[in-house]
Amino acid sequence: MGGTELPMCFLGVSAAAVRLGLREPDDTSARGEKWLRDGYNRPADGSRGRPFPGRYMAGRLKFTEADLAEIAKIALEESDAKRQAKARPRPSTGRRRQR
């Protein structure tokens, strides 16, 4: 590390949830934190979506600003994909619908 470089700023899960707008700063609930942890812990094979970037430091999950930008991008891509999947008509099975 050179003498002029600044260290990276790491945010905890709670601060990351606030920074992403998942909850308000004065909200004491854990809203958004489980979503971030679950996203980080997704399987590497992509079977449950792309895993969120992040790292563990001293036993705590931490994110950088770049990680949060990537998480927002992943979330937008996944929500667009879900929206497009809902808009597609389902294939016909040949059976009538029951009422």
PyMOL CGO cylinders between C-alpha atoms (Angstrom):
from pymol import cmd
from pymol.cgo import CYLINDER

trace = [
    CYLINDER, 0.00, 0.00, 0.00, 1.46, 3.35, -1.06, 0.3, 1, 1, 1, 1, 1, 1,
    CYLINDER, 1.46, 3.35, -1.06, 1.68, 6.33, 1.24, 0.3, 1, 1, 1, 1, 1, 1,
    CYLINDER, 1.68, 6.33, 1.24, -1.07, 8.29, -0.52, 0.3, 1, 1, 1, 1, 1, 1,
    CYLINDER, -1.07, 8.29, -0.52, -3.72, 5.57, -0.77, 0.3, 1, 1, 1, 1, 1, 1,
    CYLINDER, -3.72, 5.57, -0.77, -6.72, 5.73, 1.54, 0.3, 1, 1, 1, 1, 1, 1,
    CYLINDER, -6.72, 5.73, 1.54, -7.98, 2.52, 3.15, 0.3, 1, 1, 1, 1, 1, 1,
    CYLINDER, -7.98, 2.52, 3.15, -11.27, 1.14, 1.87, 0.3, 1, 1, 1, 1, 1, 1,
    CYLINDER, -11.27, 1.14, 1.87, -14.36, 1.97, 3.87, 0.3, 1, 1, 1, 1, 1, 1,
    CYLINDER, -14.36, 1.97, 3.87, -16.19, -1.16, 4.98, 0.3, 1, 1, 1, 1, 1, 1,
    CYLINDER, -16.19, -1.16, 4.98, -19.81, -1.13, 6.08, 0.3, 1, 1, 1, 1, 1, 1,
    CYLINDER, -19.81, -1.13, 6.08, -21.48, -3.66, 8.34, 0.3, 1, 1, 1, 1, 1, 1,
    CYLINDER, -21.48, -3.66, 8.34, -24.72, -5.38, 7.35, 0.3, 1, 1, 1, 1, 1, 1,
    CYLINDER, -24.72, -5.38, 7.35, -26.87, -2.87, 9.23, 0.3, 1, 1, 1, 1, 1, 1,
    CYLINDER, -26.87, -2.87, 9.23, -25.17, 0.17, 7.67, 0.3, 1, 1, 1, 1, 1, 1,
    CYLINDER, -25.17, 0.17, 7.67, -25.29, -1.49, 4.24, 0.3, 1, 1, 1, 1, 1, 1,
    CYLINDER, -25.29, -1.49, 4.24, -29.05, -2.02, 4.56, 0.3, 1, 1, 1, 1, 1, 1,
    CYLINDER, -29.05, -2.02, 4.56, -29.48, 1.67, 5.36, 0.3, 1, 1, 1, 1, 1, 1,
    CYLINDER, -29.48, 1.67, 5.36, -27.12, 2.73, 2.53, 0.3, 1, 1, 1, 1, 1, 1,
    CYLINDER, -27.12, 2.73, 2.53, -29.10, 0.64, 0.00, 0.3, 1, 1, 1, 1, 1, 1,
    CYLINDER, -29.10, 0.64, 0.00, -32.34, 2.23, 1.20, 0.3, 1, 1, 1, 1, 1, 1,
    CYLINDER, -32.34, 2.23, 1.20, -33.77, -1.02, 2.56, 0.3, 1, 1, 1, 1, 1, 1,
    CYLINDER, -33.77, -1.02, 2.56, -34.62, 0.72, 5.82, 0.3, 1, 1, 1, 1, 1, 1,
    CYLINDER, -34.62, 0.72, 5.82, -34.44, 4.15, 7.42, 0.3, 1, 1, 1, 1, 1, 1,
    CYLINDER, -34.44, 4.15, 7.42, -31.44, 5.16, 9.58, 0.3, 1, 1, 1, 1, 1, 1,
    CYLINDER, -31.44, 5.16, 9.58, -33.60, 5.58, 12.70, 0.3, 1, 1, 1, 1, 1, 1,
    CYLINDER, -33.60, 5.58, 12.70, -35.32, 2.19, 12.21, 0.3, 1, 1, 1, 1, 1, 1,
    CYLINDER, -35.32, 2.19, 12.21, -33.98, -0.28, 14.80, 0.3, 1, 1, 1, 1, 1, 1,
    CYLINDER, -33.98, -0.28, 14.80, -35.37, -3.38, 13.07, 0.3, 1, 1, 1, 1, 1, 1,
    CYLINDER, -35.37, -3.38, 13.07, -33.21, -5.80, 11.09, 0.3, 1, 1, 1, 1, 1, 1,
    CYLINDER, -33.21, -5.80, 11.09, -35.11, -5.10, 7.86, 0.3, 1, 1, 1, 1, 1, 1,
    CYLINDER, -35.11, -5.10, 7.86, -32.95, -5.85, 4.81, 0.3, 1, 1, 1, 1, 1, 1,
    CYLINDER, -32.95, -5.85, 4.81, -30.16, -7.52, 6.78, 0.3, 1, 1, 1, 1, 1, 1,
    CYLINDER, -30.16, -7.52, 6.78, -31.39, -11.08, 6.20, 0.3, 1, 1, 1, 1, 1, 1,
    CYLINDER, -31.39, -11.08, 6.20, -31.76, -10.34, 2.48, 0.3, 1, 1, 1, 1, 1, 1,
    CYLINDER, -31.76, -10.34, 2.48, -28.13, -9.17, 2.33, 0.3, 1, 1, 1, 1, 1, 1,
    CYLINDER, -28.13, -9.17, 2.33, -26.85, -12.20, 4.28, 0.3, 1, 1, 1, 1, 1, 1,
    CYLINDER, -26.85, -12.20, 4.28, -28.92, -14.62, 2.20, 0.3, 1, 1, 1, 1, 1, 1,
    CYLINDER, -28.92, -14.62, 2.20, -27.64, -12.98, -0.98, 0.3, 1, 1, 1, 1, 1, 1,
    CYLINDER, -27.64, -12.98, -0.98, -24.04, -13.31, 0.17, 0.3, 1, 1, 1, 1, 1, 1,
    CYLINDER, -24.04, -13.31, 0.17, -24.57, -16.97, 1.13, 0.3, 1, 1, 1, 1, 1, 1,
    CYLINDER, -24.57, -16.97, 1.13, -26.09, -18.04, -2.21, 0.3, 1, 1, 1, 1, 1, 1,
    CYLINDER, -26.09, -18.04, -2.21, -24.46, -21.14, -3.76, 0.3, 1, 1, 1, 1, 1, 1,
    CYLINDER, -24.46, -21.14, -3.76, -21.49, -20.37, -6.02, 0.3, 1, 1, 1, 1, 1, 1,
    CYLINDER, -21.49, -20.37, -6.02, -23.00, -22.50, -8.82, 0.3, 1, 1, 1, 1, 1, 1,
    CYLINDER, -23.00, -22.50, -8.82, -25.67, -19.82, -9.43, 0.3, 1, 1, 1, 1, 1, 1,
    CYLINDER, -25.67, -19.82, -9.43, -28.59, -22.17, -8.79, 0.3, 1, 1, 1, 1, 1, 1,
    CYLINDER, -28.59, -22.17, -8.79, -30.24, -19.55, -6.56, 0.3, 1, 1, 1, 1, 1, 1,
    CYLINDER, -30.24, -19.55, -6.56, -29.03, -16.44, -8.38, 0.3, 1, 1, 1, 1, 1, 1,
    CYLINDER, -29.03, -16.44, -8.38, -25.72, -14.63, -8.38, 0.3, 1, 1, 1, 1, 1, 1,
    CYLINDER, -25.72, -14.63, -8.38, -24.10, -14.40, -4.95, 0.3, 1, 1, 1, 1, 1, 1,
    CYLINDER, -24.10, -14.40, -4.95, -23.63, -10.91, -3.54, 0.3, 1, 1, 1, 1, 1, 1,
    CYLINDER, -23.63, -10.91, -3.54, -20.07, -9.63, -3.18, 0.3, 1, 1, 1, 1, 1, 1,
    CYLINDER, -20.07, -9.63, -3.18, -18.73, -9.03, 0.31, 0.3, 1, 1, 1, 1, 1, 1,
    CYLINDER, -18.73, -9.03, 0.31, -16.24, -10.41, 2.78, 0.3, 1, 1, 1, 1, 1, 1,
    CYLINDER, -16.24, -10.41, 2.78, -15.95, -11.55, 6.35, 0.3, 1, 1, 1, 1, 1, 1,
    CYLINDER, -15.95, -11.55, 6.35, -13.61, -9.58, 8.59, 0.3, 1, 1, 1, 1, 1, 1,
    CYLINDER, -13.61, -9.58, 8.59, -13.19, -10.49, 12.25, 0.3, 1, 1, 1, 1, 1, 1,
    CYLINDER, -13.19, -10.49, 12.25, -16.25, -12.73, 12.01, 0.3, 1, 1, 1, 1, 1, 1,
    CYLINDER, -16.25, -12.73, 12.01, -18.52, -10.00, 10.62, 0.3, 1, 1, 1, 1, 1, 1,
    CYLINDER, -18.52, -10.00, 10.62, -19.88, -9.63, 7.10, 0.3, 1, 1, 1, 1, 1, 1,
    CYLINDER, -19.88, -9.63, 7.10, -18.66, -6.37, 5.52, 0.3, 1, 1, 1, 1, 1, 1,
    CYLINDER, -18.66, -6.37, 5.52, -19.40, -4.56, 2.26, 0.3, 1, 1, 1, 1, 1, 1,
    CYLINDER, -19.40, -4.56, 2.26, -17.64, -1.76, 0.37, 0.3, 1, 1, 1, 1, 1, 1,
    CYLINDER, -17.64, -1.76, 0.37, -19.37, 0.94, -1.68, 0.3, 1, 1, 1, 1, 1, 1,
    CYLINDER, -19.37, 0.94, -1.68, -18.40, -0.99, -4.83, 0.3, 1, 1, 1, 1, 1, 1,
    CYLINDER, -18.40, -0.99, -4.83, -20.00, -4.14, -3.36, 0.3, 1, 1, 1, 1, 1, 1,
    CYLINDER, -20.00, -4.14, -3.36, -23.22, -2.22, -2.69, 0.3, 1, 1, 1, 1, 1, 1,
    CYLINDER, -23.22, -2.22, -2.69, -23.29, -0.91, -6.27, 0.3, 1, 1, 1, 1, 1, 1,
    CYLINDER, -23.29, -0.91, -6.27, -22.91, -4.48, -7.56, 0.3, 1, 1, 1, 1, 1, 1,
    CYLINDER, -22.91, -4.48, -7.56, -25.63, -5.74, -5.19, 0.3, 1, 1, 1, 1, 1, 1,
    CYLINDER, -25.63, -5.74, -5.19, -28.02, -3.05, -6.46, 0.3, 1, 1, 1, 1, 1, 1,
    CYLINDER, -28.02, -3.05, -6.46, -27.22, -4.07, -10.05, 0.3, 1, 1, 1, 1, 1, 1,
    CYLINDER, -27.22, -4.07, -10.05, -27.84, -7.76, -9.30, 0.3, 1, 1, 1, 1, 1, 1,
    CYLINDER, -27.84, -7.76, -9.30, -31.13, -6.97, -7.55, 0.3, 1, 1, 1, 1, 1, 1,
    CYLINDER, -31.13, -6.97, -7.55, -32.36, -4.84, -10.47, 0.3, 1, 1, 1, 1, 1, 1,
    CYLINDER, -32.36, -4.84, -10.47, -31.44, -7.53, -13.01, 0.3, 1, 1, 1, 1, 1, 1,
    CYLINDER, -31.44, -7.53, -13.01, -33.23, -10.21, -10.99, 0.3, 1, 1, 1, 1, 1, 1,
    CYLINDER, -33.23, -10.21, -10.99, -36.36, -8.11, -10.48, 0.3, 1, 1, 1, 1, 1, 1,
    CYLINDER, -36.36, -8.11, -10.48, -36.47, -7.33, -14.22, 0.3, 1, 1, 1, 1, 1, 1,
    CYLINDER, -36.47, -7.33, -14.22, -36.11, -11.04, -15.03, 0.3, 1, 1, 1, 1, 1, 1,
    CYLINDER, -36.11, -11.04, -15.03, -38.97, -11.91, -12.65, 0.3, 1, 1, 1, 1, 1, 1,
    CYLINDER, -38.97, -11.91, -12.65, -41.16, -9.19, -14.14, 0.3, 1, 1, 1, 1, 1, 1,
    CYLINDER, -41.16, -9.19, -14.14, -40.50, -10.46, -17.67, 0.3, 1, 1, 1, 1, 1, 1,
    CYLINDER, -40.50, -10.46, -17.67, -41.19, -14.05, -16.64, 0.3, 1, 1, 1, 1, 1, 1,
    CYLINDER, -41.19, -14.05, -16.64, -44.58, -13.04, -15.22, 0.3, 1, 1, 1, 1, 1, 1,
    CYLINDER, -44.58, -13.04, -15.22, -45.46, -11.19, -18.42, 0.3, 1, 1, 1, 1, 1, 1,
    CYLINDER, -45.46, -11.19, -18.42, -44.86, -14.26, -20.62, 0.3, 1, 1, 1, 1, 1, 1,
    CYLINDER, -44.86, -14.26, -20.62, -47.95, -16.40, -21.24, 0.3, 1, 1, 1, 1, 1, 1,
    CYLINDER, -47.95, -16.40, -21.24, -47.78, -19.85, -19.74, 0.3, 1, 1, 1, 1, 1, 1,
    CYLINDER, -47.78, -19.85, -19.74, -47.60, -22.76, -22.16, 0.3, 1, 1, 1, 1, 1, 1,
    CYLINDER, -47.60, -22.76, -22.16, -50.90, -24.53, -22.71, 0.3, 1, 1, 1, 1, 1, 1,
    CYLINDER, -50.90, -24.53, -22.71, -51.27, -28.03, -21.30, 0.3, 1, 1, 1, 1, 1, 1,
    CYLINDER, -51.27, -28.03, -21.30, -54.34, -28.74, -23.40, 0.3, 1, 1, 1, 1, 1, 1,
    CYLINDER, -54.34, -28.74, -23.40, -56.62, -28.91, -20.36, 0.3, 1, 1, 1, 1, 1, 1,
    CYLINDER, -56.62, -28.91, -20.36, -59.38, -26.47, -19.60, 0.3, 1, 1, 1, 1, 1, 1,
    CYLINDER, -59.38, -26.47, -19.60, -59.08, -24.20, -16.61, 0.3, 1, 1, 1, 1, 1, 1,
    CYLINDER, -59.08, -24.20, -16.61, -61.17, -25.11, -13.60, 0.3, 1, 1, 1, 1, 1, 1,
    CYLINDER, -61.17, -25.11, -13.60, -63.33, -22.48, -12.01, 0.3, 1, 1, 1, 1, 1, 1,
]
cmd.load_cgo(trace, "trace")
